[in-house]
Amino acid sequence: LKRDVIVPARAFTLVSRSLEGGMCTITISNTHIKFTFDSTQLISRLIDEKYPNYESVIPHENNKEMTIDRETTVLSLRRVALYASATTHQVRFEIKKSLLTISAQDVDFGGEAKETMPCEYSHDTLEIGFNSTYVVDILNHLDSQKVVFRFSSPPHAGIVAPAEQKNGENIIMLVMPVRLNA
């Protein structure tokens, strides 16, 4: 019997904190889910809603690919973001053949920073802005050495994924761009 259910994230968080590698039995009724492990039972109410059609917002026309080292990019973003506006956290990606330049400018205080790093990219030059906090968060949740960014144009969402997916996984993250200052 196949059935779609929505379980509150808090229930999974509690189970993951309490379960230490042992077996867990899951029982689902019409309104509740029960996790049984060791001598513990955790019961949570199911969310009685339809899960949103998230696939409808994933762009499929993103054909400009940039492959880059994840850790190097995170460190660069953190350094450059120190000079970004405190309200927008905006950083600019300028992507040219084999080079990514990440820059930020705080017009209120006159500070700016720019770092360039190698990447794999073979399309026309692209300038796109992002909230650095979101990009760092995305990259920190991936565990691959290389990541792939897929773009179409500056006003459209970008897709971020590990360069190599593990067996049985299909990780894809969406990041919305911000409008670049002139």
Phi, psi and omega per residue, in radians:
L1 nan 2.064 3.135
K2 -1.769 2.369 -3.086
R3 -2.637 2.412 3.075
D4 -1.644 2.281 3.088
V5 -2.366 2.691 3.057
I6 -1.986 2.078 -3.116
V7 -1.842 2.333 3.092
P8 -1.006 2.423 -3.124
A9 -1.041 -0.591 -3.126
R10 -1.053 -0.645 3.126
A11 -1.096 -0.789 3.122
F12 -1.146 -0.643 3.105
T13 -1.085 -0.791 3.128
L14 -1.108 -0.734 3.139
V15 -1.141 -0.778 -3.103
S16 -1.136 -0.569 3.102
R17 -1.263 -0.559 -3.052
S18 -1.572 -0.526 -3.079
L19 -1.451 2.176 -3.107
E20 -2.009 1.099 3.063
G21 1.384 0.023 -3.137
G22 -1.490 -2.999 3.124
M23 -1.474 2.603 3.112
C24 -2.365 2.293 3.074
T25 -1.801 2.308 -3.126
I26 -1.999 2.237 3.103
T27 -2.135 2.324 -3.096
I28 -2.147 2.249 3.018
S29 -1.878 -2.961 3.131
N30 -1.167 -0.499 -3.040
T31 -2.169 -0.202 -3.050
H32 -2.383 2.817 3.009
I33 -2.228 2.447 -3.122
K34 -2.183 2.258 3.061
F35 -1.878 2.183 3.128
T36 -2.115 2.152 3.101
F37 -2.624 2.492 -3.046
D38 0.860 -2.146 3.110
S39 -1.894 0.410 -3.056
T40 -2.007 2.468 3.004
Q41 -2.193 2.323 3.057
L42 -2.121 2.153 -3.135
I43 -2.033 2.330 3.136
S44 -2.361 2.571 3.063
R45 -1.322 2.454 3.053
L46 -1.381 2.657 3.079
I47 -1.452 2.140 -3.048
D48 -1.630 1.153 3.136
E49 -2.502 2.894 3.019
K50 -1.486 2.402 3.102
Y51 -1.255 2.371 -3.097
P52 -1.107 2.628 3.124
N53 -1.380 1.382 -3.077
Y54 -1.144 -0.444 -3.105
E55 -1.148 -0.368 -3.131
S56 -1.242 -0.328 3.140
V57 -1.724 -0.076 3.127
I58 -1.429 2.049 -3.129
P59 -1.239 2.409 -3.140
H60 -1.880 -0.055 -3.110
E61 -1.730 0.214 3.131
N62 -1.339 1.671 -3.051
N63 -1.884 -0.010 3.096
K64 -1.656 1.889 -3.062
E65 -1.814 2.374 3.023
M66 -2.197 2.168 3.080
T67 -1.890 2.328 -3.035
I68 -2.575 2.768 3.081
D69 -1.265 2.182 -3.046
R70 -1.111 -0.898 -3.039
E71 -1.144 -0.728 3.103
T72 -1.059 -0.709 -3.129
T73 -1.177 -0.734 3.116
V74 -1.054 -0.830 -3.124
L75 -1.096 -0.732 3.112
S76 -1.119 -0.785 3.120
L77 -1.042 -0.731 3.135
R78 -1.104 -0.723 3.133
R79 -1.182 -0.839 -3.089
V80 -1.166 -0.649 -3.087
A81 -1.112 -0.337 3.074
L82 -1.055 -0.417 -3.121
Y83 -1.800 0.127 3.119
A84 -1.442 2.841 3.071
S85 -1.030 2.386 -3.127
A86 -1.170 -0.376 -3.126
T87 -1.594 -0.691 -3.057
T88 -1.742 -0.416 -3.077
H89 0.969 0.508 -3.032
Q90 -1.291 2.267 2.976
V91 -2.137 2.664 -3.135
R92 -1.900 2.250 2.995
F93 -1.747 2.097 2.975
E94 -1.949 1.963 -3.027
I95 -1.923 2.080 3.076
K96 -2.096 3.113 3.112
K97 -0.926 1.950 3.057
S98 1.147 0.210 3.122
L99 -2.419 2.349 3.009
L100 -2.016 2.212 3.044
T101 -1.968 2.129 3.093
I102 -1.847 2.208 -3.129
S103 -2.401 2.746 3.093
A104 -2.554 2.633 -3.138
Q105 -2.529 2.272 3.065
D106 -1.846 1.748 -3.074
V107 -1.168 -0.464 3.138
D108 -1.173 -0.669 -3.079
F109 -1.960 -0.037 3.047
G110 1.341 0.233 3.120
G111 -1.596 2.622 3.054
E112 -2.655 2.722 3.131
A113 -2.534 2.665 -3.136
K114 -2.652 2.317 3.056
E115 -2.348 2.506 3.129
T116 -2.118 2.450 3.134
M117 -2.505 2.739 3.115
P118 -1.267 2.621 3.056
C119 -2.641 2.980 3.031
E120 -1.817 1.958 -3.104
Y121 -2.734 2.332 -3.073
S122 -2.322 0.427 -3.139
H123 -1.879 -3.071 3.088
D124 -1.104 2.735 3.110
T125 -0.977 2.404 -3.112
L126 -2.316 2.294 3.015
E127 -2.046 2.206 -3.095
I128 -2.563 2.514 -3.117
G129 -1.894 2.579 3.106
F130 -2.454 2.773 2.937
N131 -1.362 2.027 -3.035
S132 -1.048 -0.581 -3.135
T133 -1.059 -0.730 -3.124
Y134 -1.190 -0.734 -3.104
V135 -1.166 -0.738 3.105
V136 -1.084 -0.736 3.132
D137 -1.069 -0.778 3.110
I138 -1.050 -0.878 -3.098
L139 -1.118 -0.592 3.115
N140 -1.220 -0.356 3.123
H141 -1.578 -0.020 3.066
L142 -1.786 2.558 -3.118
D143 -2.031 0.268 3.111
S144 -1.609 2.736 -3.141
Q145 -1.246 -0.740 -3.139
K146 -1.905 2.498 3.066
V147 -2.211 2.704 -3.138
V148 -2.026 2.211 2.978
F149 -1.767 2.348 3.079
R150 -2.099 2.207 -3.099
F151 -2.165 2.783 2.924
S152 -2.051 -1.052 3.098
S153 -2.655 2.846 -3.037
P154 -0.942 -0.635 -3.126
P155 -1.439 -0.056 -3.080
H156 -1.806 2.661 -3.100
A157 -1.040 2.560 3.047
G158 -1.778 2.713 3.118
I159 -2.005 2.387 3.113
V160 -2.174 2.343 -3.130
A161 -2.639 2.748 3.030
P162 -1.109 2.527 3.116
A163 -1.119 -0.610 3.083
E164 -2.174 2.090 3.129
Q165 -1.465 2.491 3.047
K166 -1.292 2.768 3.117
N167 -0.991 2.300 3.091
G168 1.406 0.005 3.131
E169 -1.974 2.561 3.020
N170 -2.453 1.408 -3.071
I171 -1.526 2.289 3.091
I172 -2.553 2.319 3.140
M173 -2.189 2.530 -3.081
L174 -1.922 2.321 3.079
V175 -2.254 2.221 -3.126
M176 -1.499 2.394 3.109
P177 -1.380 2.885 3.006
V178 -2.014 2.684 3.139
R179 -1.222 2.248 -3.117
L180 -1.295 2.479 3.007
N181 -1.246 2.653 -3.094
A182 -1.058 nan nan
